[in-house]
Structure formats: structure tokens, C-alpha cells
Amino acid sequence: MASATSPSLFVSHGAPTLALEPNAAHLFLRRLPQQLPPPRAILAVSAHWTTAEPAVGTGAKPDTIHDFAGFPPQLYDLTYPAPGAPDVADEVHALLQGAGIAVTRDPDRGLDHGAWVPLRLMYPHADVPVTQLSIQPHLGPAHHLALGRTLQTLRRRGVLLLASGGLVHNLGRLDRSSQPPPWAAQFEQWMTDAVVGGDLEALLAYRQRAPHAEDAHPTDEHLLPLFVALGAAGDRPRGSVLHRSFTYGSLSMASYAFSEG
């Protein structure tokens, strides 16, 4: 049983090829567990599981979902056979229900690439139980902050909350440039400053206040997991930078840890 409080993390998972390419973000995720207390279990919140209302995976042996197309064949051979965490799923269900948030159980949900790609790098032996919680893109940042706040106690019970998305995510503007374009770099810098400064008001209003928000996120889903991680850190969350890099020109791989400010 983990004795230390587990952190609340946001990681950018980038393209599925992160699992194979030894770039800066790949190496960062491999080393990240050295900075963390050993988790009892993991609750993954991925941009790639979207539902009308929150759902939590209750399966004992979640499948590896290859929810992408057009990538190298070896990616489709990769699996992540971690055990499920139905006990943690029950805790999540009870916490959300207790907060008056409608939530369903999904016994058939596997682990999508937003979950298994970073986890395969972090915990390659697949020996830590994992469950997933879905996001609701139509409900926005404030809803996801509230979701996270209901889950704060899990961290004190040794559950690692791993929110997985992308700090800059516009697939229509990828390129092979060695430097990120100004619009991506400026958005990433603004977000990092707001996270480190604990400016929750600005983060919740990022679409109105961040430079180039529409370019960085044509849709919200890849940033919404960050707000779950924020909420799970406490009422006055403050972030610290774990990693910053870019891939494919404009995909930010920034990752943060959150704690009570």
C-alpha cells in the first residue's frame, strides 16, 4: 500500500508514435516514476474517451484499444495488459454520486492510446492497476474542474491521477519544423505561466484570454483533462513544470504536476 499522497498530473501524449520514438517526451515519461511515490492504482483521464456524462471503467482486465489509423504496423502489435482497478472505479463512482454528479459504470471499456501510451512508458511492467474516467467536451473547463475536486481524496489513498491530453493540439497544422510556430509557442508559454502562477481564473477562461487559443485548440477535448488534474489538487491548485518540448512542429508535450497552493 502506498503511504505517500499521490500527485495529480497532466501529461501531453502527442501522437501514438510516442510509444516508439525516443524523443525528449518519450524519455521524460520513462523517467517520471522516479519522481513519484509508488501508486496503489492509477485513474487515467484521457482526451480520447468522451461521453455525454461521466463514465468509469470497471473491467478487471481492460483491453488495449488501438484507436488510430495510418501509423506504423508495429504500433498495432503493442499491448498494455495492466489489471483493471474495479475497486478504485467503485470509489470514483461513489465520490461523483455523492457530489450530485451523474455517473455510469462501463465494464467493457479498455485503455485508449491516451492512457496506455504514456503508461507503457511510465510503468512498462503493466503491474499497476488502472481504470479510466471519461470527459464531456460539451461541458467545458468548469465542469471538469468540479470533477477533479470530487476526486481529491483518492490521492491520499495512493491513487495516481493521470490526466492525459495535449497542451497544444491542432492536427491540421502539423509540420516538421525544428522550432514551434509562434502561435503554438505563445499559447504554450501563456498556459505554463498561468499554471505555475496558480491563476485558476485565467485558465478557466483560456479561450478568451490565452493568445491563439483557437489555433492551439480548435476543440476543447485535449485540454479538458488538465482541468480534472487541477481540481484534484485542491481548492487552490498550483502547478509545477515537469517537462516542455514540441513534436511535429506544433504539438506541445508540456506536462505538469499539481498540488495545493
C-alpha positions in Angstrom: 0.0 0.0 0.0 1.4 3.4 -1.0 2.0 5.5 2.1 2.6 8.9 0.4 -0.1 11.1 -1.2 0.0 10.6 -4.9 0.2 13.7 -7.1 -2.2 14.9 -9.7 -0.6 15.0 -13.1 -1.3 16.3 -16.6 0.8 14.9 -19.4 0.7 15.6 -23.1 0.6 12.3 -25.0 1.2 13.7 -28.6 1.0 11.2 -31.4 0.7 7.4 -30.8 4.3 7.1 -32.2 5.4 8.5 -28.8 5.4 4.8 -27.7 8.2 4.0 -30.2 10.2 7.2 -30.8 12.9 8.0 -28.2 12.3 11.8 -28.4 12.5 14.1 -25.4 8.9 13.5 -24.2 9.3 9.7 -24.5 12.5 9.8 -22.3 10.8 12.1 -19.8 7.9 9.7 -19.3 10.2 6.8 -18.8 12.0 8.7 -16.0 8.9 10.3 -14.5 8.1 7.4 -12.0 11.4 8.1 -10.3 9.9 11.4 -9.0 6.6 9.8 -7.8 5.6 7.6 -4.8 4.7 4.1 -5.9 0.9 4.2 -6.7 -1.6 1.7 -5.4 -3.6 2.2 -8.6 -4.0 4.7 -11.4 -7.0 6.7 -12.5 -6.4 7.8 -16.1 -8.5 10.7 -17.6 -7.9 10.7 -21.3 -8.9 13.1 -24.1 -9.9 10.0 -26.1 -12.8 8.8 -24.0 -15.7 11.2 -24.5 -19.2 10.6 -23.2 -22.4 12.5 -22.6 -22.0 12.1 -18.9 -19.1 10.8 -16.8 -18.4 7.1 -17.1 -15.8 5.0 -15.2 -14.3 1.7 -16.5 -15.0 -1.2 -14.1 -13.4 -4.1 -16.1 -10.9 -6.4 -14.3 -8.8 -6.9 -17.5 -9.1 -3.8 -19.7 -8.2 -4.3 -23.4 -5.6 -2.2 -25.2 -7.5 0.0 -27.7 -5.7 0.9 -30.9 -7.9 3.9 -31.6 -5.8 5.4 -34.5 -5.1 4.7 -38.2 -2.3 5.1 -40.7 0.6 4.6 -38.3 3.5 2.0 -38.4 2.4 -1.6 -38.2 4.4 -2.3 -35.0 2.2 0.2 -33.1 -0.8 -2.2 -33.5 1.2 -5.0 -32.0 1.8 -3.1 -28.8 -0.4 -4.1 -25.8 -0.6 -2.9 -22.2 -2.0 -5.8 -20.1 -2.3 -3.9 -16.8 -5.0 -5.2 -14.5 -8.1 -3.1 -14.0 -8.9 -1.3 -10.8 -12.6 -2.0 -10.2 -12.2 -1.1 -6.5 -11.0 2.4 -7.5 -13.7 2.6 -10.1 -16.2 2.0 -7.3 -14.6 4.7 -5.2 -14.8 7.2 -8.2 -18.5 6.3 -8.8 -19.3 6.8 -5.1 -17.5 10.2 -4.9 -19.2 11.5 -8.0 -22.6 10.3 -7.0 -22.0 11.8 -3.5 -21.3 15.2 -5.2 -24.5 15.0 -7.1 -22.8 14.3 -10.5 -24.5 11.7 -12.7 -22.0 8.9 -13.5 -22.3 5.5 -15.1 -20.2 2.3 -15.0 -18.7 0.7 -18.2 -17.4 -2.8 -17.6 -16.3 -3.2 -21.3 -14.1 0.0 -21.6 -10.5 -0.7 -22.4 -7.5 1.6 -22.3 -7.3 4.0 -25.3 -3.9 5.3 -26.5 -4.2 8.5 -24.4 -3.9 6.2 -21.4 -1.8 3.2 -22.5 0.9 5.1 -24.5 2.1 7.2 -21.5 1.5 4.4 -19.1 3.5 1.9 -21.1 6.5 4.3 -20.9 6.0 5.1 -17.2 5.1 1.6 -15.9 6.4 -0.8 -18.6 5.7 -3.9 -16.5 2.0 -3.1 -16.5 1.8 -4.1 -12.9 -0.2 -1.2 -11.5 -4.0 -1.5 -11.7 -5.6 1.1 -14.0 -9.1 2.4 -14.6 -10.3 5.3 -16.8 -12.8 8.2 -16.3 -14.3 9.8 -19.4 -14.6 13.5 -20.2 -17.5 15.5 -21.5 -16.3 18.0 -24.2 -19.6 19.8 -24.4 -19.5 20.8 -20.7 -16.2 22.8 -20.7 -13.4 23.5 -18.2 -15.5 24.4 -15.1 -17.3 21.1 -15.2 -14.0 19.2 -15.4 -12.5 21.2 -12.6 -15.6 20.2 -10.5 -15.0 16.5 -11.5 -11.4 16.7 -10.3 -12.4 18.4 -7.0 -14.6 15.4 -6.1 -11.6 13.1 -6.5 -9.1 14.8 -4.2 -9.4 12.1 -1.5 -8.2 9.4 -4.0 -4.7 11.0 -3.9 -4.5 10.4 -0.2 -5.4 6.8 -0.8 -2.4 6.2 -3.1 -4.2 6.6 -6.4 -2.2 8.4 -9.1 -4.5 10.7 -11.1 -3.0 10.8 -14.6 -4.8 13.3 -16.9 -3.6 12.8 -20.5 -4.2 15.2 -23.4 -2.2 17.8 -25.3 -1.3 21.3 -24.3 -1.3 22.4 -28.0 -3.3 20.1 -30.2 -4.2 21.2 -33.8 -3.7 18.2 -36.2 -4.4 20.4 -39.2 -1.3 22.5 -38.6 1.4 19.9 -38.0 4.7 20.2 -39.8 8.3 19.0 -39.4 9.8 22.3 -38.4 12.6 22.2 -35.9 11.1 25.1 -34.0 7.4 25.6 -32.9 5.5 28.2 -34.8 4.9 31.5 -32.9 1.2 30.8 -32.3 2.0 27.5 -30.6 4.9 28.7 -28.6 3.0 31.8 -27.4 0.0 29.7 -26.3 2.2 27.2 -24.5 4.1 29.9 -22.7 0.8 31.6 -21.6 -0.5 28.3 -20.3 2.7 27.5 -18.5 2.8 30.9 -16.8 -0.9 30.5 -15.7 -0.3 27.0 -14.4 2.8 27.9 -12.4 1.2 31.1 -11.2 -1.9 29.3 -10.0 -4.1 31.6 -12.0 -7.2 29.5 -12.0 -9.5 32.3 -13.2 -7.3 32.8 -16.3 -7.1 29.1 -17.0 -10.8 28.6 -16.8 -11.2 31.5 -19.3 -8.3 30.4 -21.6 -10.4 30.6 -24.7 -11.0 34.3 -24.1 -7.6 35.2 -22.6 -4.9 33.0 -24.0 -3.2 34.1 -27.2 -4.0 32.0 -30.3 -6.4 29.7 -28.3 -8.4 28.9 -31.4 -5.3 27.9 -33.3 -3.9 25.8 -30.4 -7.3 24.1 -29.7 -9.9 24.1 -32.4 -11.9 21.9 -30.0 -11.5 21.5 -26.2 -11.1 17.8 -25.6 -7.3 17.7 -25.4 -7.1 20.4 -22.8 -10.0 19.3 -20.6 -8.1 16.6 -18.7 -5.8 19.3 -17.4 -8.8 20.8 -15.5 -9.5 17.5 -13.9 -5.9 17.4 -12.7 -6.2 20.9 -11.4 -9.4 20.2 -9.4 -7.9 17.0 -7.9 -5.0 19.0 -6.5 -7.3 21.0 -4.1 -9.2 24.3 -3.9 -6.1 26.4 -4.6 -4.1 24.4 -7.1 -0.7 25.4 -8.2 1.3 23.7 -10.9 5.0 22.9 -11.4 6.6 22.1 -14.8 7.6 18.6 -15.3 8.5 18.8 -19.0 8.4 21.1 -22.0 9.1 20.2 -25.6 7.4 20.1 -29.0 6.9 17.4 -31.6 5.7 17.5 -35.2 6.4 21.3 -35.2 3.4 22.4 -33.2 2.4 19.6 -30.8 3.3 20.8 -27.3 4.3 17.9 -25.0 4.2 20.1 -21.8 3.5 18.2 -18.6 2.7 19.5 -15.1 2.3 18.3 -11.6 -0.4 19.9 -9.4 -0.6 20.4 -5.6 -2.4 22.5 -3.2 -1.1 26.1 -3.3 
